[in-house]
Amino acid sequence: MKYIICEDFGGHPIPFLFPDKVAHVDMREQLPYSRVLSAGYVLLEGERFVCFGGDAQLGCSARPQDAAFIGDFFNREGPV
C-alpha cells in the first residue's frame, strides 16, 4: 500500500493509506489539507508496519517515525 501523512487543520499529522494503483499525486489532489509531511509505501510485517520509499512529484519520502505513527494511529480508541 501507499501512504501520505498530512497536517490537518489543527496542525496534527493524519495518515492516509491507499492502494498501490493510485498515484501519490492523484491522492494528494483529493485531500483537503495543505501540508504533506511525508509519503511512501507501507507494509505490515508480522505485527508492525514498515515504511519506505517516497514520491518525487510530491518531493516527500518516508520518515523513520512514520511506521510507529501509523501503528499508533490504528491502536487509538475512539475518534481522532
N, C-alpha and C positions, 0 to 999 in steps of 0.2 A: 504494500500500500504506500501511498504518498501522504505527506502531511505538510501543512503550513501552520505556523504559530503566529497569530496576530495579536496586537494590543487592542483590547476592547475600548469602548468609550470611557470607561472608568480607569484606564491605564493598566489593566490587568491582562496578563497573557491568556490566550484561549486557543486550544488546538483544534484543527480541522483535519480529519483523516478522510481520504477518498481513494477510489480505485486507480491503479496504475494507468488505465486507459485515458484518464483525464489529465491534461497538461496542467502543470502548476500555474502557469499564467492564465489559463482559462478559468481555473477555480478562483484565482485571485480576483478576477473581474467580477465574480459573483458575491464576494464578501464585502460587507459594508464598512469594514474597518480600514483606517488609513495607513497604519504602520505594520509592515511584516517584520517579525523578529527573526524568524528562521524558516527554512523549508528543506525538504529532503525526502528520504524514504524511511519507512518504519516497518520492522518485522517483530513478531512475537517469537522469541526463542525460549522455550520452556515456560518460565513464569515471569520473564522480564522482556521489556521492549529494547530494541536496538535501533538506533537512528544513524543514518549515514547519507552521504551524497549531498546534493543541493540542486539549485536551478540557476543556470546562467542568466536567463531572461529576467528573473527577479533579483539577481545579484545577492542571493542568500544561500546559506548552506546549513547543514545540521550542526548544532552546537553540542558540546559534551553533556550539558544538563537537560537536553530535550527528552531523552528516553525516560529519565526519572520523572520529569514533569508530566509527560503523557501517562505514565503508570500511576502517578498520584492522582491525576485527573479522573481516571477510571475508578479509583478507590474511594472517592469522595462520597459522602452520604448527602442526599437531597440536592436541590437545585444549586447551581453555581451562581 
